[in-house]
Amino acid sequence: MAREPEREPVVAGKYLLIHRMLRILLVALLAAALSSAAGLHAADLPPPQPPAAAGPTGVKGDWIDSVKKPVDWFEWGFDFRLRNEYVHNGAEIELDVEKNTTDFLRFRPRLWTVFHPATNLSLNARLVSEPRYYLSPAAKEGWTLEEGLFDLFNVRLQNLAGQPLTLTLGRQEFSFGNRWLIWDGSTTDGTRSEFFDAARLTLELEEAQTTLDAIYICQSARSDAWLPLINDQHRLITEQDEQAGVLYLRNKSLPKTQLDGFLIFRHQDPASPRGNQGDVWTAGARVEGAMAERWQYRLESAPQWGERNGRDLSAWGLNGRLTFLAGGPWQHQFRAGYEYLSGDDPATPADEGWDPFWARRAQWSELMVLKFAVENRGRSGDYKNLQRPNVGWSFQPAPPLLISADYMPLFANESPSDQPSWAGGGHFRGHLLQTIARFKLNRHWSGHLWGEWFWPGHFYAPDQRHLGVFIRAEINLVF
């Protein structure tokens, strides 16, 4: 019998990385303590979800603002994100241990400008790139250069025709709710960007406390389809060409409550073997609010229908969360949630698998983005066939620091009938534990330490049931 490759170098590399992370954490905690002494407040803390994209803030108060906006009709700025990511057993397990371990640095600078040539008119642009330096595996060690592209390039018209209408034409970003369906139009570029090539018309009815968005999306799989690139790498930003329409309604007329309703249609033509073909509809509703002084809730559900890859589609999904704000000196929060995404029933001719549309990102886990790629033709974050209970706890030991911990037992509704090499025939995906320490020193410096551990269950084959690990350290500078 062939001898399994030695694991010691990987283990040693893991502990070396953990040591490096601990040093970064100590520096972050020291900086947090110094900032706390300087009088930062809990309101400065970043939210539990990923940070919003950098851009013009309109915030005044120091010399940096005068440099960023030297005249009334022009603004500029930049931000820089540095990440160190370590992944072990992230996707399908191989006997070659080194192939299952990736350790790399990501460098993402972005430069943005805004022109205001006339009242209610702005021209927005942002240039981004994200080269990487791989520490392991040995086959990829060294630099991976990236293309530079405009991930924002649009014109915005406000008070259109004297009405409370805003029209945004061109490359732009938008998301709704808790980013369950609409978040990122450039799925395959690895979180370098999250743009849509779209036209968005927003109607604000202030007296009715209602907002209506009508959006047309024309997303090409090629990143150079609409705008030129620097150092073109001929990579796809998604696996298919897409045209779509979105109607999204938000209403806040009820006390402490927001009601959302939406209708989405998307047509897809494959641009790679992993691409989808067909027409899919989604209609849904979402409610979010406070039930009492210390209780918050959200609930969202949607059916899906149409045709995907030559089969009739009939899918359904639901997600919800209940949060208790315990308060106290450390501002404790406790939460419980549940998500259901239908899976394809092998006993029927229809396709019952959920379609996450433009939300194939780390909604709740970085590791599981990779795991779902294994069972869905290499399409990362193509969430479906899932039941996900969740319990979590967040607290603030110091004003600039927010720590969270979440536990999720994961289940599959269906087990694949063809028994691919990764499948074990069961319905329990496994145990997922996630811990995150976020810090925000001021409006220029922030970051986090992110850790995940996944113990696979009998949904996976015996040789695939090895502990998965994801660790990330991140520093953000916003100028």
C-alpha positions as CSV (number, residue, x, y, z in Angstrom):
1,M,0.0,0.0,0.0
2,A,1.3,3.5,-0.9
3,R,2.4,5.5,2.0
4,E,0.5,8.7,2.7
5,P,2.7,11.8,2.4
6,E,4.1,13.2,5.6
7,R,2.0,15.9,7.2
8,E,4.5,17.5,9.4
9,P,5.5,20.3,7.1
10,V,1.9,21.4,6.7
11,V,1.3,21.2,10.5
12,A,4.4,23.2,11.1
13,G,3.3,25.8,8.5
14,K,-0.1,26.0,10.1
15,Y,1.4,26.8,13.5
16,L,3.8,29.3,12.0
17,L,0.9,31.1,10.4
18,I,-1.1,31.0,13.7
19,H,2.0,32.5,15.5
20,R,2.0,35.3,12.8
21,M,-1.7,35.9,13.3
22,L,-1.3,36.1,17.1
23,R,1.3,38.8,16.7
24,I,-1.0,40.8,14.4
25,L,-3.8,40.3,17.0
26,L,-1.5,41.7,19.8
27,V,-0.7,44.7,17.7
28,A,-4.4,45.2,16.9
29,L,-5.4,44.9,20.6
30,L,-2.7,47.4,21.6
31,A,-3.9,49.9,19.0
32,A,-7.5,49.3,20.1
33,A,-6.5,50.0,23.7
34,L,-4.8,53.2,22.7
35,S,-7.7,54.3,20.6
36,S,-10.1,53.5,23.5
37,A,-8.1,55.8,25.7
38,A,-8.3,58.5,23.1
39,G,-12.1,58.4,23.4
40,L,-13.5,56.3,20.6
41,H,-17.2,55.2,20.9
42,A,-19.0,52.0,20.2
43,A,-20.8,53.7,17.3
44,D,-17.5,53.6,15.5
45,L,-17.5,49.8,15.4
46,P,-17.9,48.1,12.0
47,P,-21.0,46.1,11.4
48,P,-21.0,42.3,11.5
49,Q,-21.4,42.1,7.7
50,P,-18.5,42.8,5.2
51,P,-17.7,46.6,5.1
52,A,-19.3,48.8,2.4
53,A,-17.2,49.7,-0.6
54,A,-15.0,52.7,-0.2
55,G,-16.0,55.9,-2.0
56,P,-16.9,59.6,-1.4
57,T,-18.2,60.0,2.2
58,G,-18.9,63.7,2.5
59,V,-17.4,63.5,6.0
60,K,-15.5,66.7,7.0
61,G,-13.2,67.4,9.9
62,D,-9.5,67.1,9.1
63,W,-6.9,68.2,6.5
64,I,-7.4,64.9,4.6
65,D,-10.8,66.1,3.5
66,S,-9.5,69.3,2.0
67,V,-6.9,67.3,0.1
68,K,-9.5,64.8,-1.2
69,K,-11.9,67.6,-2.3
70,P,-9.7,70.6,-3.3
71,V,-12.6,72.1,-5.3
72,D,-16.4,71.8,-5.2
73,W,-16.6,69.9,-8.5
74,F,-14.0,67.2,-7.9
75,E,-13.3,64.5,-5.2
76,W,-10.8,61.7,-5.1
77,G,-9.5,59.1,-2.7
78,F,-8.0,55.7,-2.4
79,D,-8.1,52.6,-0.2
80,F,-5.8,49.6,0.3
81,R,-6.7,46.1,1.6
82,L,-4.1,43.6,2.7
83,R,-5.1,40.0,3.4
84,N,-3.2,36.9,4.4
85,E,-5.4,33.8,3.8
86,Y,-4.7,30.3,4.9
87,V,-6.9,27.4,3.7
88,H,-6.5,23.7,4.6
89,N,-8.8,21.1,3.1
90,G,-11.0,23.8,1.6
91,A,-12.4,21.8,-1.3
92,E,-12.2,18.1,-2.4
93,I,-9.6,16.3,-0.4
94,E,-6.6,14.7,-2.1
95,L,-3.9,12.4,-0.7
96,D,-1.3,15.0,-1.5
97,V,-1.5,17.1,1.6
98,E,0.3,20.0,0.1
99,K,-2.3,20.4,-2.6
100,N,-4.9,20.8,0.1
101,T,-3.1,23.8,1.8
102,T,-3.0,27.3,0.4
103,D,-1.3,30.3,2.0
104,F,-1.2,33.6,0.2
105,L,-1.2,37.4,0.4
106,R,-3.7,39.6,-1.4
107,F,-2.9,43.2,-2.1
108,R,-5.9,45.3,-3.3
109,P,-5.4,49.0,-4.0
110,R,-8.3,51.1,-5.3
111,L,-8.3,54.7,-6.6
112,W,-11.6,56.6,-7.1
113,T,-12.7,59.9,-8.5
114,V,-16.0,61.8,-8.6
115,F,-16.7,64.8,-10.9
116,H,-19.7,67.1,-10.3
117,P,-20.0,69.1,-13.6
118,A,-23.5,70.4,-12.7
119,T,-26.0,70.3,-10.0
120,N,-27.5,66.8,-9.5
121,L,-25.0,65.3,-11.9
122,S,-22.0,63.2,-11.0
123,L,-19.5,61.1,-12.8
124,N,-17.9,58.3,-10.8
125,A,-15.0,56.0,-11.5
126,R,-12.8,53.6,-9.6
127,L,-9.7,51.6,-10.7
128,V,-8.8,48.4,-8.9
129,S,-6.4,45.5,-9.1
130,E,-5.5,42.7,-6.7
131,P,-2.1,40.9,-7.2
132,R,-1.4,37.9,-5.0
133,Y,1.8,36.4,-3.6
134,Y,1.5,32.6,-2.9
135,L,3.5,31.1,0.0
136,S,2.1,27.6,-0.7
137,P,1.5,25.3,-2.4
138,A,5.0,25.1,-3.9
139,A,3.6,24.8,-7.5
140,K,2.1,28.3,-7.2
141,E,4.7,29.9,-5.0
142,G,5.5,33.5,-6.1
143,W,3.6,36.4,-7.6
144,T,0.3,36.2,-9.5
145,L,-0.2,39.4,-11.4
146,E,-3.7,40.8,-11.9
147,E,-5.4,42.9,-14.4
148,G,-6.4,46.4,-13.6
149,L,-10.0,47.3,-14.3
150,F,-12.7,49.9,-13.6
151,D,-15.1,48.4,-11.1
152,L,-17.0,51.7,-10.9
153,F,-17.7,53.8,-14.0
154,N,-21.0,55.5,-14.1
155,V,-23.0,58.7,-14.4
156,R,-25.6,59.6,-11.8
157,L,-28.6,62.0,-12.3
158,Q,-30.6,63.1,-9.2
159,N,-33.9,64.9,-9.1
160,L,-34.6,63.7,-12.6
161,A,-37.3,65.8,-14.4
162,G,-37.8,67.6,-11.1
163,Q,-39.0,64.4,-9.4
164,P,-37.5,62.4,-6.5
165,L,-35.8,60.1,-9.1
166,T,-32.2,59.1,-9.3
167,L,-30.8,57.4,-12.4
168,T,-27.5,55.6,-12.4
169,L,-26.1,54.4,-15.7
170,G,-23.0,52.2,-16.0
171,R,-20.8,50.1,-13.9
172,Q,-22.0,50.3,-10.3
173,E,-22.5,48.5,-7.0
174,F,-25.8,47.8,-5.1
175,S,-27.1,45.3,-2.6
176,F,-30.4,44.8,-0.8
177,G,-31.5,43.3,2.5
178,N,-28.9,41.0,4.1
179,R,-27.5,40.3,0.6
180,W,-29.2,37.0,0.3
181,L,-29.8,37.3,-3.5
182,I,-28.4,40.6,-4.8
183,W,-24.8,41.4,-3.9
184,D,-22.1,40.7,-6.4
185,G,-22.3,40.6,-10.2
186,S,-18.6,39.6,-10.7
187,T,-18.7,36.3,-9.0
188,T,-15.5,34.5,-10.2
189,D,-13.0,37.3,-9.6
190,G,-12.4,36.3,-5.9
191,T,-13.9,39.3,-4.1
192,R,-11.6,41.7,-5.9
193,S,-14.8,43.5,-7.0
194,E,-18.6,43.2,-6.8
195,F,-20.0,45.3,-9.6
196,F,-22.9,45.2,-12.0
197,D,-23.1,46.7,-15.5
198,A,-26.6,48.1,-15.1
199,A,-29.1,51.0,-15.3
200,R,-30.8,51.7,-12.0
201,L,-33.8,54.0,-11.5
202,T,-34.6,54.8,-7.9
203,L,-37.9,56.5,-6.8
204,E,-38.0,58.0,-3.3
205,L,-41.5,58.7,-1.9
206,E,-40.5,60.4,1.4
207,E,-44.0,60.9,2.7
208,A,-44.9,57.3,2.1
209,Q,-41.5,56.2,3.5
210,T,-41.2,54.0,0.4
211,T,-38.4,53.4,-2.1
212,L,-38.8,51.6,-5.4
213,D,-35.8,50.5,-7.5
214,A,-36.1,49.3,-11.1
215,I,-32.9,47.8,-12.4
216,Y,-31.8,46.5,-15.8
217,I,-28.6,44.4,-15.7
218,C,-26.5,43.5,-18.7
219,Q,-23.5,41.5,-17.4
220,S,-20.9,40.0,-19.7
221,A,-18.7,37.2,-18.6
222,R,-15.7,39.0,-20.1
223,S,-14.3,41.8,-17.9
224,D,-13.3,43.8,-21.0
225,A,-16.7,43.7,-22.6
226,W,-17.6,47.3,-21.8
227,L,-14.4,49.0,-20.6
228,P,-10.6,48.5,-21.4
229,L,-8.3,46.6,-19.1
230,I,-4.7,47.1,-17.9
231,N,-2.6,43.9,-18.3
232,D,-5.5,41.9,-19.7
233,Q,-5.4,38.3,-18.3
234,H,-8.4,37.1,-20.4
235,R,-10.3,35.9,-17.3
236,L,-14.0,35.7,-16.8
237,I,-15.8,37.6,-14.1
238,T,-18.7,35.1,-14.2
239,E,-19.4,31.8,-15.9
240,Q,-22.2,33.1,-18.2
241,D,-23.5,36.2,-20.0
242,E,-26.6,37.6,-18.2
243,Q,-29.4,40.0,-18.8
244,A,-31.8,40.6,-15.9
245,G,-34.5,42.9,-14.5
246,V,-35.1,43.7,-10.9
247,L,-38.0,45.4,-9.1
248,Y,-37.3,46.0,-5.4
249,L,-39.7,47.8,-3.1
250,R,-38.9,49.0,0.5
251,N,-41.3,50.5,2.9
252,K,-40.7,51.8,6.5
253,S,-44.2,53.2,7.3
254,L,-44.8,50.8,10.1
255,P,-43.1,51.6,13.4
256,K,-39.7,49.9,13.8
257,T,-40.4,47.8,10.7
258,Q,-39.1,47.5,7.2
259,L,-41.1,45.6,4.6
260,D,-39.5,44.6,1.3
261,G,-40.9,42.9,-1.8
262,F,-39.0,42.0,-5.0
263,L,-39.3,40.4,-8.4
264,I,-36.3,39.2,-10.3
265,F,-35.9,37.8,-13.9
266,R,-32.6,36.6,-15.2
267,H,-31.6,35.2,-18.6
268,Q,-28.3,33.3,-18.9
269,D,-26.1,32.1,-21.8
270,P,-23.1,30.0,-20.8
271,A,-19.6,31.5,-21.5
272,S,-17.7,28.5,-20.0
273,P,-18.4,24.8,-19.3
274,R,-19.5,25.9,-15.8
275,G,-22.0,28.4,-17.1
276,N,-25.8,28.1,-16.8
277,Q,-28.4,28.4,-19.5
278,G,-32.0,29.5,-19.2
279,D,-34.6,31.9,-17.7
280,V,-35.2,32.0,-14.0
281,W,-37.7,34.0,-12.0
282,T,-37.7,34.8,-8.3
283,A,-40.4,36.6,-6.3
284,G,-40.1,37.2,-2.6
285,A,-40.7,39.2,0.5
286,R,-38.6,40.3,3.5
287,V,-39.5,41.8,6.9
288,E,-37.0,43.3,9.4
289,G,-37.7,45.1,12.7
290,A,-37.8,45.2,16.4
291,M,-40.4,43.4,18.5
292,A,-39.4,45.0,21.8
293,E,-36.6,47.1,23.2
294,R,-34.0,44.3,23.2
295,W,-35.3,42.0,20.4
296,Q,-34.7,42.3,16.7
297,Y,-35.8,40.0,13.9
298,R,-35.6,39.4,10.2
299,L,-37.3,36.9,7.9
300,E,-37.1,36.5,4.1
301,S,-38.6,33.9,1.7
302,A,-38.8,33.4,-2.0
303,P,-40.0,30.8,-4.5
304,Q,-38.2,30.3,-7.9
305,W,-39.4,29.0,-11.2
306,G,-38.4,28.9,-14.9
307,E,-36.0,26.8,-16.8
308,R,-32.3,26.1,-16.1
309,N,-29.9,24.0,-18.2
310,G,-32.8,22.2,-20.1
311,R,-34.9,21.4,-17.0
312,D,-37.9,23.0,-15.4
313,L,-36.9,24.8,-12.2
314,S,-39.1,24.8,-9.1
315,A,-37.1,25.9,-6.0
316,W,-37.7,27.6,-2.7
317,G,-35.6,29.3,0.0
318,L,-36.0,30.9,3.4
319,N,-33.8,32.6,5.9
320,G,-34.4,34.3,9.2
321,R,-32.7,35.5,12.4
322,L,-33.7,36.5,15.9
323,T,-31.3,38.7,18.0
324,F,-31.4,39.6,21.7
325,L,-29.5,42.7,22.6
326,A,-28.4,41.8,26.2
327,G,-26.3,45.0,26.5
328,G,-24.1,45.5,29.5
329,P,-20.6,47.0,29.5
330,W,-19.5,44.7,26.7
331,Q,-22.7,45.1,24.7
332,H,-23.5,41.4,24.4
333,Q,-25.7,40.2,21.6
334,F,-27.1,36.7,21.2
335,R,-28.7,35.4,18.0
336,A,-30.3,32.3,16.5
337,G,-31.1,31.8,12.9
338,Y,-32.2,29.3,10.3
339,E,-31.8,29.0,6.5
340,Y,-33.4,26.5,4.1
341,L,-32.4,26.2,0.5
342,S,-34.1,23.5,-1.6
343,G,-32.0,20.8,-3.3
344,D,-32.5,18.9,-6.5
345,D,-34.6,15.7,-5.8
346,P,-33.1,12.9,-8.0
347,A,-36.5,11.2,-8.1
348,T,-38.1,13.9,-10.2
349,P,-37.5,15.2,-13.8
350,A,-37.6,18.8,-12.5
351,D,-34.7,20.8,-11.0
352,E,-35.5,21.8,-7.4
353,G,-32.0,23.2,-6.6
354,W,-32.0,26.8,-5.2
355,D,-30.4,29.5,-7.3
356,P,-28.5,32.1,-5.2
357,F,-28.4,34.6,-8.1
358,W,-25.8,37.3,-7.4
359,A,-24.9,36.2,-3.8
360,R,-22.3,33.5,-4.4
361,R,-20.1,35.1,-1.8
362,A,-19.2,34.3,1.8
363,Q,-22.6,35.1,3.1
364,W,-22.0,33.0,6.3
365,S,-18.8,31.0,5.6
366,E,-15.5,31.3,3.7
367,L,-14.9,27.6,3.8
368,M,-18.3,26.5,2.5
369,V,-17.9,28.7,-0.6
370,L,-15.3,26.1,-1.6
371,K,-17.2,23.1,-0.5
372,F,-20.3,24.0,-2.5
373,A,-18.1,24.4,-5.6
374,V,-17.1,20.7,-5.4
375,E,-20.7,19.5,-5.7
376,N,-21.9,22.2,-8.2
377,R,-19.6,21.8,-11.3
378,G,-16.9,24.0,-9.8
379,R,-19.2,27.0,-9.3
380,S,-18.0,28.5,-6.0
381,G,-20.7,29.6,-3.6
382,D,-23.5,28.1,-5.6
383,Y,-25.6,27.5,-2.5
384,K,-28.4,24.9,-2.6
385,N,-29.5,21.7,-0.9
386,L,-29.0,23.1,2.6
387,Q,-30.5,23.5,6.1
388,R,-28.5,25.7,8.3
389,P,-29.4,26.3,12.0
390,N,-27.2,29.0,13.6
391,V,-26.5,30.2,17.1
392,G,-24.1,33.1,17.8
393,W,-22.7,35.6,20.3
394,S,-21.1,39.0,19.8
395,F,-19.5,41.4,22.3
396,Q,-17.3,44.4,22.6
397,P,-14.5,44.0,25.2
398,A,-13.1,47.5,24.1
399,P,-14.9,50.2,22.1
400,P,-12.9,49.6,18.8
401,L,-13.1,45.8,19.0
402,L,-16.0,43.5,18.1
403,I,-15.7,39.8,18.7
404,S,-18.2,37.2,17.4
405,A,-18.6,33.4,17.5
406,D,-21.1,31.3,15.6
407,Y,-21.8,27.6,15.5
408,M,-23.7,26.0,12.6
409,P,-24.6,22.3,12.1
410,L,-25.2,21.9,8.4
411,F,-27.6,19.5,6.7
412,A,-28.4,18.5,3.1
413,N,-32.0,17.9,2.0
414,E,-31.0,15.5,-0.8
415,S,-28.1,13.0,-1.3
416,P,-26.8,12.7,-4.9
417,S,-28.1,9.6,-6.6
418,D,-25.0,9.1,-8.9
419,Q,-22.6,8.9,-5.8
420,P,-19.7,11.0,-7.1
421,S,-16.3,10.4,-5.5
422,W,-16.8,13.1,-2.8
423,A,-20.3,11.9,-1.7
424,G,-20.9,9.6,1.3
425,G,-24.7,9.0,0.9
426,G,-25.8,10.8,4.2
427,H,-27.5,14.1,4.9
428,F,-25.4,15.6,7.6
429,R,-22.8,18.0,6.1
430,G,-20.9,18.7,9.3
431,H,-20.2,21.1,12.1
432,L,-19.0,24.6,11.3
433,L,-17.4,26.9,13.9
434,Q,-16.6,30.5,13.1
435,T,-14.9,33.2,15.2
436,I,-14.1,36.8,14.0
437,A,-12.4,39.7,15.8
438,R,-13.1,43.0,14.0
439,F,-11.5,46.3,14.9
440,K,-11.9,49.9,13.7
441,L,-9.5,52.4,15.0
442,N,-10.9,55.3,13.2
443,R,-12.5,56.1,9.8
444,H,-9.1,55.4,8.1
445,W,-7.9,52.1,9.7
446,S,-9.8,48.9,10.3
447,G,-9.3,45.1,10.0
448,H,-10.2,41.7,11.3
449,L,-9.0,38.3,12.2
450,W,-11.3,35.5,10.8
451,G,-11.2,31.8,11.7
452,E,-13.3,28.9,10.6
453,W,-13.2,25.2,11.3
454,F,-15.3,22.6,9.6
455,W,-15.7,18.9,10.6
456,P,-17.3,17.1,7.7
457,G,-20.2,14.6,8.3
458,H,-21.4,11.5,6.4
459,F,-22.8,13.6,3.5
460,Y,-19.1,13.4,2.4
461,A,-17.2,10.2,1.6
462,P,-14.9,8.8,4.4
463,D,-11.7,10.0,2.7
464,Q,-13.2,13.5,2.5
465,R,-14.0,13.8,6.2
466,H,-10.8,15.8,7.2
467,L,-10.9,19.0,9.2
468,G,-11.2,22.1,7.1
469,V,-9.5,25.3,8.3
470,F,-9.7,28.9,7.1
471,I,-7.8,31.7,8.7
472,R,-7.6,35.3,7.5
473,A,-5.9,38.5,8.7
474,E,-7.0,41.7,7.1
475,I,-5.9,45.4,7.4
476,N,-7.8,48.2,5.6
477,L,-6.5,51.7,5.0
478,V,-9.0,54.3,3.6
479,F,-7.8,57.7,2.6
